[in-house]
Amino acid sequence: MRVSSYIRWPDWHAQSAEEFKASLTDVEIKLCDHLTPVEITGEHGRKVPVLLTPEIKACIDALNEYRGSVDINPNTNFLRVATETFIVSANLLLS
């Protein structure tokens, strides 16, 4: 997800988009009351919903606020920070 998309993403609680709420089940509405829904682009350009916990949202907000002072390349347009190495998530699950 691009930083600009994250910043422009409407706040679920402030926006309370009735059309969006109408498409959700009761369980999904309850989840959205406690979590922040965002969409990322998945495979084949499809939108994938992601629910952020308040703690993760606070971390992302802090990271965006202090991007310049935590050695994040200013040319990086994405929330995810690229590193020199990578971690295969399947290996983490197996260990």
C-alpha positions, 0 to 999 in steps of 0.5 A: 500500500502506498503511503499516500493511499494510507493517508487518504484512506477514509476513517471508518468511524468518521466516514461511517459509509452506509453503502459500505456497512450495508455490504457487511455481515453483522460480524464484519460490522462488529470487527470494523468497530474495533479494527480499522479496515483498509484495502491493499492490491493483491494478485491480479490487481484485485482489492484485498481487505485488511483489518488493522488492530489499533496497535498496528495502526498506531505503529504505522502512523508513528512510522509515517510521522518519523519516516525521515528520522528512522533511515527510511529512504525518502523515495520509498512510496510504500508503507512496507520498508524494503530491506537487503534480506528477505524472510520467507514467511512459510519458513517462520511458520514451520520453525 
